[in-house]
Amino acid sequence: MIVGSVLILSTFGASASAQRTGDGLYGRWDRGLTLALGAGGGATWLDRKADPNIIGEARLLVADTAGIALSGRWGPDSGQHLFLGVDLRPLFPALFFLYKQTWNEFADLLLQSIFFEIGPAFLLDGERSVGLGVGFGFALPLYRPLTTVRGLWLRIATRYVNADPAYRNTQPTTDRTQWTLYATFVVRLGFAATAKLSHWEPPRYRHR
C-alpha cells in the first residue's frame, strides 16, 4: 500500500522527475548523525478494544540508515513499556546506490523513511518483565529547513510486543501480547559525524 501510494505521488512530479535536479540525497549527508525526538498518541488493542496511549521516542541514526531507538508507551489499561531496539532503513541506501529514485522529493523521502525495528521491550509492571518488540512504519515530511533542525515529520507506525515467557514454544496468551498503532510528530536534529577532527591536527611540513 505504501509503495503504491508513492508511485501515485511520483506521477504528480513527472516534470521534476524529467529534470532530475539534485543528487537524490536531499541533504542527508550534510549531517552524518540525526537525532529524532518525537511525541504523540496511539492505541493498544486489548480484547478488540482500543486503549489510548501516550508515546514518546528518541532515535539516533547514522547517515539516516541505521541506529538505535528508545521509545516509551503509557496507557491506562494496557500499561507501560520501554522499548530499546535497532532501527533499520534499508530502502534509502538501496534506492540511492541503484539510482532508483523517483526524483520527487516528497515521494522519495516517504519511501526511504520506511523503517523496521526490533529489540527488547521492558514492561514497567513491577515484575521486571521483558518482551520482544517488533515494529515498522514510515514518516511524512512536513517541513524541512535543511539546517541543524532537519525538519518536522509525522511518523506513523505500529509495534508488536510479546511478553509471554513461552512465546517461542507455545501459542502466546492474549494478555501478554499487544499491538500498538501510533502517530508522533518528530523533530529531527542533524549533527556532523566527524566533528571535523582534521582541523585539530597541527600543520605538517616536508623537509627537503
N, C-alpha and C positions, 0 to 999 in steps of 0.2 A: 504494500500500500504506500509506504514512504517513497520507494523508488519510483512507483508510478506517478505519484504527486510531483516529484522532482522533474520527471520527464515532461509532464504537462507544463510545469512552470518554465522549463527551459524553452518551450516553443514561443513563449511571450518575449523571450530575449533573443529572438533569432537575429535581429540586427546587430546586437552586441556580440553574439556568437560569431557572426561573419567577420567582424573586425578583429576579434581575438586580441584585445588590448590587455596589457599587463602580463604578469608571469604565472598567474594561477595560484600564487601563494597568499594573496590578499593580506600582506603584511605579517604573516606568521613568523617568518624568520628574522623580523626586526627585533623581536624579543624572544630569546630562547626558552625562557620559563614563563609559564602562565599560572597565576593563582586565581581561581574562580570561587567566589563566595556567593552562596545562594540561600534564599529563604522563600517559603511558600506553604502551600497546603495540599492535602490529598485525602485519600480514603483507603482504609483497610477493610477487606471483606471478611466478616465473621458470620458464619451460617447464613450466607447470602444477604447479609445486611451490611451496609456501609457504615464504618465508624470513622468520623472525621479526625484528621491528623494535622499536626504542625510539623513541617520539615525544615531542617537546617543542614547545610552541607558546605564543605570546602574541598576543593580539588587542586592538586598541584601537578601540572603537566609539563613534560619536556617536548619541545617542538610541536606542541599541540597534538601529540600522537599517543603518548602513554604516560601514566603517572599513578598517583595514589589518590584515593577518595576516602573522605571521612564524612559520614552522614548520620544524623540523628533523627529519630521519629518519635513523636509523643502523641498518644491518643487516650481518651478517657476509658475505653473498654479494651482496645487492642494492646494497651501497654506501651512501653518504651523500649527502643533498642538503639544501639550504637554500632554502625556498620563501618568496617575498615577494610578496604579492598583495593584491588588493582583496576585501574581504568584504562581500557584499550580502545583505540580509534583507528582501526586498520584501513579504512577507506581513504583517508587523506593521503598517506604515502602511496598506496596502490594506484589511485586515480591520477595523482600528480606525476609519478615516475612513468606511468604508462601513457601519459598525455591524453587522458580520457575526461578532462573537464568539460562541462557544458559551456563555460565561459560566461555564464550568467551568475553574478556574484551571490545572489540570494539562494539560487538552486544549488550551487557548488558548496556553499557553507552549510546549508541544511543537510545535504547528503554526506558531507565529510564529517559532520558533527555526530553521526551515529556512533554510539559507544556501547561497549559491553563491560560489565563489572562482575567481579567475583571475589569473595573473601568472607571472613568470619563476621557474624552478627552477634554482638554481646547483648543479651536481654537483661535489662535493668529491672529484674523481678525479685531481687533479694536472694536468689538461689544460684547466682553466678552461672546461669545457663548460657551456652554458646551454640549458635546455629550456623548453618551455611546460607549465605546470601548470594543471590544471582540476580542481576538486573540488566536492563538495556533501555535505550531511549535515544532522543535526538533533541536538537536545540534550534530555535528560530532566532536569527539575528535581528534585533530591533533597532539598535543604534551602535555605530562603530566609528568613533573618532580617530582611531589608529594612533593614539598617544600611549602614555603609560596606562591610562584607563583604556582597555581594549574594547569596551563596549558593554551594552546591556543586551542580555539574551533571555529568552523564555525557554526553559528546559522542560520537556515532557517525558516522563519515564515511568517505568514500573519495576518493582523489586519483589522477588520471591524469597522468603525466609523460612527455612525448615529447621526447627529447633528440637525435633524428635530425636532422642538419643539413638534410636534404632532405624534411622531413615535409610541406611544403606541395605538393610536386610528385610524389612517388612514394609507394608503399606503404612505411611505416616498417619498419625491421628490428626483430625481436622483442627483441634485446638492448639496444636503445636506448629502448624504451617499457616502462613499468611501471605496473601498477595496485596501489595500496596500500589496504587496508582496515584501519581502526584505531579504537580507542576510547580516550578520555582522560578523566580526572577533572579538572574545571575549577573553579577558584576565581575568582569574579567580584568585583571591587572597583569601587565607584562613587565618582565624584568630581563636584563641582559644575562646570558648564560655564563659568560666567562668573566664578567666584572672587569674586562679589559686589563687582565693581568700583565699583558705585554707592556703596558705603559709604566709599570712599576720597575721594570728591568733597567739597570743603568746602561748608558750608551757604551758600545764596544767600538774599538778602533783596531785596525790592522796595522801592525808594524812591518815596514818594508826594510 
